[in-house]
């Protein structure tokens, strides 16, 4: 591949993910907007909710790895070099952060807002 063509990457990701290619970025955008809105509403990060969402994030990282294994033609036993393991760590990290943000946002919007002293 001598030239960089973003449409090739789009075609490959579309072939691998199908409709998830469009659903995941929309979910990510909605999560970030909801998180920022919740943060502005609460005026702070609620540590109890953050710890609970981080625990769910550990599972979310694992789910991201399972999705990666399902949509790709290779498994974890095919990881040969450091670049492969680095990519696996990146996928786990992105799944962890995304799940943590999503869980924190959902828990925040489902919880009653705390009363702040005047």
C-alpha positions, 0 to 999 in steps of 0.5 A: 500500500503505497498511498494512504486512502481512508476509503480503504480503511472505511471499507475494511471496517465496514466489512468487519463490523457491519452496522456496528461501524455506525452504531458504535460512534453514535453511542460514543458521541451520545455517551460523551455528551451525556457525561459532560451534561451530567458533570455540569449538572452535578458540578463534580465527579461522584466518586462512589459512582466512578468506582462502581463504573470502573468495576464494570469497565473491567468487564467492558474491556473483556467484552471489547476483546471478545468483539475483537476476536469475533470480528477479526479472522485471528484469535489471541493465540495468533498474536506473535509480536509486541505490536499484536500485544500492544493492539490487544492492550489498546482494545482492552483500554478503549473498552474499559474507558468506554464502558466506564464512561457509559456506566457512569453516565447511565448510573448518573442519569438514573440516580436522583440528583443530590441536594447541595447545601445552599 
